[in-house]
């Protein structure tokens, strides 16, 4: 990394403070830093805990011992006190292969580093993981490859409980290895939710055992689908990093791939007028078959069995039901839907959406799960259960995301924000600054409505993203969102943040993530090209 041998604090430049080496990201809640330095030998440094037999902690210790080796040629500084171990104390050592991170988990920790005592204290294993990450970030190398770490006390906890990243594996398939790399980088930024948009119009790579033809006919190829072992691996690797996995199976729209195997699920769209006949597009209003059939009882029987699989496979208490972009044009084109609406005494198409939504919500509720939806049904006048978590994704010239957030929270719903954090949208230059400056509470001064905001998610849709470019597209741009969701509201100086983020970007490169540059310069001996083709 671009670390100089520096015993002082940050250096003021005309456009912000240049952080001293070993600056953490995201910024801790309370960081009592010191200019007094210590050193360590990562090859012999030990990390011990009272969580004997807990695979989350044992795995975490092994990961972080590897990450502490910043350079195999690095050495201790003989002029400094050498620390030999970090002692972890976890108050509530609840653990086990069936124990997963959850929405109410305590991620707080206290890290104390001095010549007399190097300790990490947390209430839970999830807080311990966050503390280990911060400890690893405090260590740095000088220009002459000596290991330095500052004496410090850090007392830290997240601002929001839901700090997510959404990935899309339907437009382009992502391998398990790429997803695990994403989980790694998420853990370094203290994200705690992987929102997995598994399927969509384009493909159905999820391995349904109840309806195997969904995958057989809906996936791009047999090589572009996940096995059950793949799904279990992703969930477990996330668990070991303190990350929840919330799956999204978007309906009633975005279901073209479902109909390849089960056409009876899908509403046949008619052409221009009755004479157009079924399964005819009327562009740009609708395609041929693109939205579930709400009047077909088989639709709900099918969803009941499919969601039983989903709930069985994914241990998180939440599932994401989608429900976005339910364009009514297809339903309006179909005379059978019109006739059915008359029998149901429906006069408006939002009532059709209301009927479908309530049926699906009842299915999920009966399985003991909670759910997230995109904001669209609320905007259409659909009423959903009061415990619905609504994801805000809209915001344009007609109405800002702040207005949408105000409307949803004023109706009493909890919400998470995504609108300003669509990372698939790219522009030349430092777009991370725009993400960094978005404040989730800026929609109101009413603190009661602030309490309805549970956090946010960065989203990366995959129309133009696959395993070749997703890591560099995500990082460190997603890191800007991570600090906004973790750190105090007052941590908002983008000029100061750029220097810490530049450090963090180099840290990611050293750890194997091809994070794109945000400033001119270089990352010491850790350029990505060296990772790809090490010099002899």
TATA-V414463 format. One record per backbone hydrogen bond with DSSP energy under -1.0 kcal/mol. CO is the residue of the C=O (numbers start at 1). NH is the residue of the N-H. E is the energy in kcal/mol with one decimal. If there is no record, write none. Layout:
BEGIN
((CO:NH:E) (CO:NH:E))
END
This chain:
BEGIN
((1:3:-1.7) (4:6:-1.3) (11:18:-3.9) (13:16:-1.7) (16:13:-2.8) (18:11:-2.3) (30:155:-2.2) (31:33:-1.3) (32:153:-1.5) (36:151:-2.8) (38:149:-1.9) (39:83:-2.7) (41:44:-1.4) (41:45:-2.0) (46:86:-2.3) (48:88:-3.1) (51:54:-2.0) (54:58:-2.8) (55:59:-2.6) (56:60:-1.8) (57:61:-2.8) (58:62:-1.9) (59:63:-2.4) (60:64:-2.6) (61:65:-2.2) (62:66:-1.6) (63:67:-1.9) (64:68:-1.6) (66:69:-1.1) (68:70:-1.9) (71:74:-2.3) (75:147:-2.7) (77:80:-1.9) (81:39:-2.6) (84:46:-2.4) (86:48:-2.3) (87:120:-2.5) (89:122:-2.3) (92:94:-2.1) (96:99:-2.0) (102:105:-1.5) (109:156:-2.6) (110:121:-3.0) (111:154:-3.0) (112:119:-2.5) (113:152:-1.6) (117:114:-1.2) (118:87:-2.5) (119:112:-2.7) (120:89:-2.9) (121:110:-2.8) (122:91:-2.5) (123:92:-2.1) (124:128:-1.6) (125:129:-1.7) (126:130:-1.5) (127:131:-2.2) (128:132:-2.3) (129:133:-2.0) (130:134:-2.0) (131:135:-2.6) (132:136:-2.3) (133:137:-1.6) (134:138:-1.3) (140:148:-2.9) (142:145:-2.0) (145:75:-2.6) (146:142:-2.0) (148:140:-2.4) (149:38:-2.5) (152:113:-3.1) (153:32:-3.2) (154:111:-3.0) (155:30:-1.2) (156:109:-2.2) (162:456:-2.2) (163:192:-2.6) (163:193:-1.5) (164:458:-2.2) (165:195:-2.3) (166:460:-1.8) (167:197:-2.7) (175:179:-2.2) (176:180:-2.5) (177:181:-2.0) (178:182:-2.1) (179:183:-2.3) (180:184:-2.4) (181:185:-2.3) (182:186:-2.5) (183:187:-2.3) (184:188:-1.6) (185:189:-1.1) (186:191:-2.4) (192:244:-2.9) (193:165:-2.2) (194:246:-2.5) (195:167:-2.2) (196:198:-1.5) (196:248:-2.8) (197:169:-2.2) (203:200:-2.0) (205:226:-2.8) (206:208:-1.5) (211:214:-2.0) (212:216:-2.5) (213:217:-2.6) (214:218:-1.2) (215:219:-2.2) (221:224:-1.4) (227:231:-2.1) (228:232:-2.4) (229:233:-2.6) (230:234:-2.4) (231:235:-2.3) (232:236:-2.5) (233:237:-3.0) (234:238:-2.1) (235:239:-2.2) (236:240:-2.4) (238:241:-1.2) (238:243:-2.8) (239:242:-1.8) (244:194:-3.5) (246:196:-2.4) (247:320:-2.9) (248:198:-1.3) (251:323:-1.3) (252:292:-2.7) (255:259:-1.4) (258:261:-1.1) (258:262:-2.0) (262:265:-2.0) (263:266:-1.3) (265:293:-3.2) (269:280:-2.7) (271:273:-1.2) (273:276:-1.8) (274:277:-1.2) (277:271:-1.5) (282:285:-1.7) (282:286:-1.1) (286:282:-2.2) (288:269:-2.8) (291:267:-3.3) (296:299:-1.4) (297:301:-1.8) (298:302:-2.7) (299:303:-2.3) (300:304:-2.2) (301:305:-1.7) (302:306:-2.5) (303:307:-2.9) (304:308:-1.1) (305:309:-1.4) (306:310:-2.1) (307:311:-2.6) (308:312:-2.1) (309:313:-2.5) (310:314:-2.5) (317:370:-3.3) (319:372:-2.1) (320:249:-1.7) (321:251:-1.4) (322:374:-2.6) (325:327:-1.6) (328:332:-2.8) (329:333:-1.5) (334:338:-1.6) (335:339:-2.4) (336:340:-2.2) (337:341:-2.5) (338:342:-1.4) (339:343:-1.5) (340:344:-1.4) (341:346:-3.0) (342:345:-1.1) (348:351:-1.1) (349:353:-1.8) (350:354:-2.6) (351:355:-2.4) (352:356:-2.5) (353:357:-2.9) (354:358:-2.5) (355:359:-2.0) (356:360:-2.4) (357:361:-2.8) (358:362:-2.4) (359:363:-1.7) (360:364:-2.3) (361:365:-3.1) (362:366:-2.3) (364:367:-1.2) (364:369:-1.7) (365:368:-2.1) (370:319:-1.7) (371:389:-1.8) (372:321:-2.9) (373:391:-3.2) (375:379:-1.7) (376:380:-1.5) (377:382:-2.6) (378:381:-1.4) (385:388:-1.8) (389:373:-2.1) (390:416:-2.1) (391:375:-1.5) (392:418:-2.3) (392:419:-1.4) (399:396:-2.9) (400:404:-1.8) (401:405:-3.0) (402:406:-2.3) (403:407:-2.3) (404:408:-2.5) (405:409:-2.5) (406:410:-2.1) (407:411:-1.1) (408:413:-1.6) (409:412:-1.5) (414:390:-2.6) (415:454:-2.8) (416:392:-2.9) (417:457:-2.7) (418:421:-2.6) (421:423:-1.1) (421:459:-2.6) (422:425:-1.3) (429:431:-1.6) (430:433:-1.4) (431:435:-1.4) (432:436:-2.5) (433:437:-1.8) (439:442:-2.1) (441:444:-1.5) (446:450:-1.6) (447:451:-1.5) (449:452:-1.3) (450:453:-1.7) (452:415:-2.8) (454:162:-2.3) (455:417:-2.1) (456:164:-2.9) (458:166:-3.1) (459:423:-2.5) (466:469:-1.3) (466:470:-2.0) (469:473:-2.0) (470:474:-2.2) (471:475:-2.4) (474:478:-3.5) (475:516:-2.2) (478:482:-2.1) (479:483:-2.1) (480:484:-1.5) (481:485:-1.9) (482:486:-1.8) (483:487:-2.3) (485:160:-1.6) (486:159:-1.3) (488:491:-1.9) (490:492:-1.6) (492:494:-1.0) (493:497:-2.4) (494:498:-1.6) (496:499:-1.0) (496:500:-1.1) (497:501:-3.0) (498:502:-1.9) (499:503:-1.8) (500:504:-2.4) (501:505:-2.9) (502:506:-2.1) (503:507:-2.3) (504:508:-2.4) (505:509:-2.3) (506:510:-2.6) (507:511:-1.6) (508:513:-2.7) (509:512:-1.4) (513:515:-2.6) (523:526:-2.5) (527:530:-1.1) (527:531:-1.2) (528:532:-2.1) (529:533:-2.6))
END
